[in-house]
Amino acid sequence: MTDLPPTSDARGRSLRLDASHVLTVVFGRGGPAIPIHDISRGGFSIQTSRRFSVGSLHSVWLIAESGPRVGLVARVAHTLTPSASAGLITGFEFMETQLPATSHQLDQLIAAVMKRGTEVR
């Protein structure tokens, strides 16, 4: 069994792992794979030029380069603009009602990120 990071910090926030170059997300039934910026047990974020409406729901596939994948629904929690050249950072949260059924699959994705030696943020 792989040692996984703690699920939250002292203030109760989910810890995020740098998932760049390890995980991608595909929206809906197809389309381009977008690199995932970071992931936690509560959600993920991407960097893109596409603007998503806060509160909107999206069917997504999270895919690890090593093979594990999980399909679920994610809600747009926020969109940040770090700088004009960097594009938008959009944060998505996993819907709590589906987490019990997908927690093992999410753990596999997080384990794939941990194997790459990524940093906890």
Secondary structure, DSSP 8 states (H G I E B T S, - for coil): ------SB-TTS-B--EE-TTTEEEEETTS---EEEEEE-SSEEEEEES----TT-EEEEEEEETTS-EEEEEEEEEEEEEEETTTEEEEEEEE-GGGHHHHHHHHHHHHHHHHHTT--B-
